[in-house]
Amino acid sequence: MLGLRTQENNEFIKFFELVQAEANKLNKVFFLDFGQCEDVQFNGMEVDSLYGWLIPKEEVETFNKEFINKINLSKWNDYCAWVIPNIINEKLNIVFE
């Protein structure tokens, strides 16, 4: 899946698809570096705070090549972001910070 370098479980993939849907609203793609390992179970998903890069769609192809090949990504530091999930009143909200 675009934005991931590792094989993840189905519950996390469901959550990550929602993260990507929110990124898409911003005309961007989120690329995961690491999670906080909070692993909160919610509606069949494994929800976690995530850190990575929120890349504009016009830069995705270039970034993805470097991301997959684990090239030094420091030149992309301006795009670093946290994904902060909040569950309020049984509703999941995803915010990029």
C-alpha atoms as a printed R data frame, in Angstrom:
   type eleno elety resid chain resno       x      y      z
1  ATOM     1    CA   MET     A     1   0.000  0.000  0.000
2  ATOM     2    CA   LEU     A     2   1.269  3.473 -0.862
3  ATOM     3    CA   GLY     A     3   2.723  5.099  2.231
4  ATOM     4    CA   LEU     A     4   3.891  1.889  3.904
5  ATOM     5    CA   ARG     A     5   7.257  0.123  3.764
6  ATOM     6    CA   THR     A     6   6.280 -2.836  5.920
7  ATOM     7    CA   GLN     A     7   3.613 -5.517  6.008
8  ATOM     8    CA   GLU     A     8   0.893 -4.514  8.472
9  ATOM     9    CA   ASN     A     9  -2.098 -6.353  9.932
10 ATOM    10    CA   ASN     A    10  -5.596 -5.889  8.508
11 ATOM    11    CA   GLU     A    11  -6.822 -3.863 11.506
12 ATOM    12    CA   PHE     A    12  -4.021 -1.333 11.044
13 ATOM    13    CA   ILE     A    13  -4.595 -1.219  7.264
14 ATOM    14    CA   LYS     A    14  -8.247 -0.233  7.877
15 ATOM    15    CA   PHE     A    15  -7.052  2.669 10.031
16 ATOM    16    CA   PHE     A    16  -4.307  3.640  7.582
17 ATOM    17    CA   GLU     A    17  -6.873  3.779  4.752
18 ATOM    18    CA   LEU     A    18  -8.770  6.406  6.798
19 ATOM    19    CA   VAL     A    19  -5.517  8.321  7.329
20 ATOM    20    CA   GLN     A    20  -4.945  8.294  3.560
21 ATOM    21    CA   ALA     A    21  -8.535  9.427  2.924
22 ATOM    22    CA   GLU     A    22  -7.942 12.447  5.184
23 ATOM    23    CA   ALA     A    23  -4.610 13.164  3.484
24 ATOM    24    CA   ASN     A    24  -6.342 12.944  0.108
25 ATOM    25    CA   LYS     A    25  -8.730 15.730  1.187
26 ATOM    26    CA   LEU     A    26  -5.595 17.892  1.449
27 ATOM    27    CA   ASN     A    27  -4.350 16.658 -1.969
28 ATOM    28    CA   LYS     A    28  -1.541 14.799 -0.186
29 ATOM    29    CA   VAL     A    29  -0.367 11.278  0.691
30 ATOM    30    CA   PHE     A    30   0.882 10.239  4.131
31 ATOM    31    CA   PHE     A    31   4.036  8.088  4.322
32 ATOM    32    CA   LEU     A    32   4.554  6.276  7.632
33 ATOM    33    CA   ASP     A    33   7.876  6.377  9.453
34 ATOM    34    CA   PHE     A    34   6.753  5.001 12.835
35 ATOM    35    CA   GLY     A    35   3.833  4.694 15.228
36 ATOM    36    CA   GLN     A    36   3.657  5.272 18.963
37 ATOM    37    CA   CYS     A    37   2.539  1.640 19.561
38 ATOM    38    CA   GLU     A    38  -0.601  2.779 21.403
39 ATOM    39    CA   ASP     A    39  -2.620  0.275 19.328
40 ATOM    40    CA   VAL     A    40  -6.103  1.267 20.501
41 ATOM    41    CA   GLN     A    41  -8.811 -1.084 19.229
42 ATOM    42    CA   PHE     A    42 -11.775  0.796 17.727
43 ATOM    43    CA   ASN     A    43 -14.456 -0.470 15.313
44 ATOM    44    CA   GLY     A    44 -12.284 -3.314 14.022
45 ATOM    45    CA   MET     A    45  -9.267 -1.053 13.581
46 ATOM    46    CA   GLU     A    46  -5.915 -0.704 15.295
47 ATOM    47    CA   VAL     A    47  -5.599  3.052 15.890
48 ATOM    48    CA   ASP     A    48  -2.281  4.715 16.698
49 ATOM    49    CA   SER     A    49  -0.557  8.098 16.641
50 ATOM    50    CA   LEU     A    50   1.757  8.078 13.621
51 ATOM    51    CA   TYR     A    51   4.780 10.051 12.479
52 ATOM    52    CA   GLY     A    52   5.899 10.441  8.893
53 ATOM    53    CA   TRP     A    53   5.671 12.699  5.874
54 ATOM    54    CA   LEU     A    54   2.586 14.401  4.418
55 ATOM    55    CA   ILE     A    55   3.621 14.752  0.782
56 ATOM    56    CA   PRO     A    56   1.827 16.843 -1.878
57 ATOM    57    CA   LYS     A    57   0.537 14.608 -4.674
58 ATOM    58    CA   GLU     A    58   2.786 16.247 -7.269
59 ATOM    59    CA   GLU     A    59   5.838 15.115 -5.243
60 ATOM    60    CA   VAL     A    60   4.612 11.577 -4.398
61 ATOM    61    CA   GLU     A    61   6.374  9.699 -7.204
62 ATOM    62    CA   THR     A    62   9.760 11.240 -6.398
63 ATOM    63    CA   PHE     A    63   9.364 10.841 -2.644
64 ATOM    64    CA   ASN     A    64   8.089  7.260 -2.872
65 ATOM    65    CA   LYS     A    65  11.201  6.097 -4.757
66 ATOM    66    CA   GLU     A    66  13.437  7.461 -2.004
67 ATOM    67    CA   PHE     A    67  11.092  6.230  0.751
68 ATOM    68    CA   ILE     A    68  10.975  2.635 -0.533
69 ATOM    69    CA   ASN     A    69  14.746  2.538 -1.082
70 ATOM    70    CA   LYS     A    70  15.403  4.045  2.390
71 ATOM    71    CA   ILE     A    71  17.454  6.897  0.950
72 ATOM    72    CA   ASN     A    72  18.252  9.734  3.387
73 ATOM    73    CA   LEU     A    73  14.980 11.678  3.546
74 ATOM    74    CA   SER     A    74  16.231 14.725  5.464
75 ATOM    75    CA   LYS     A    75  15.595 17.001  2.464
76 ATOM    76    CA   TRP     A    76  11.877 16.234  2.977
77 ATOM    77    CA   ASN     A    77  11.833 17.437  6.615
78 ATOM    78    CA   ASP     A    78   9.455 20.310  5.783
79 ATOM    79    CA   TYR     A    79   6.772 17.678  5.135
80 ATOM    80    CA   CYS     A    80   7.119 15.839  8.468
81 ATOM    81    CA   ALA     A    81   3.823 15.463 10.308
82 ATOM    82    CA   TRP     A    82   2.083 13.636 13.110
83 ATOM    83    CA   VAL     A    83  -1.214 11.851 12.630
84 ATOM    84    CA   ILE     A    84  -3.213 12.375 15.809
85 ATOM    85    CA   PRO     A    85  -6.323 10.192 16.108
86 ATOM    86    CA   ASN     A    86  -9.031 11.232 18.552
87 ATOM    87    CA   ILE     A    87 -12.039  9.117 19.450
88 ATOM    88    CA   ILE     A    88 -14.847 11.344 20.688
89 ATOM    89    CA   ASN     A    89 -18.415 10.128 21.170
90 ATOM    90    CA   GLU     A    90 -17.624  6.893 19.309
91 ATOM    91    CA   LYS     A    91 -16.362  8.873 16.284
92 ATOM    92    CA   LEU     A    92 -12.780  8.739 15.025
93 ATOM    93    CA   ASN     A    93 -11.239 12.069 14.039
94 ATOM    94    CA   ILE     A    94  -7.844 12.228 12.330
95 ATOM    95    CA   VAL     A    95  -5.773 15.400 12.542
96 ATOM    96    CA   PHE     A    96  -2.403 16.155 10.955
97 ATOM    97    CA   GLU     A    97   0.001 18.261 13.032
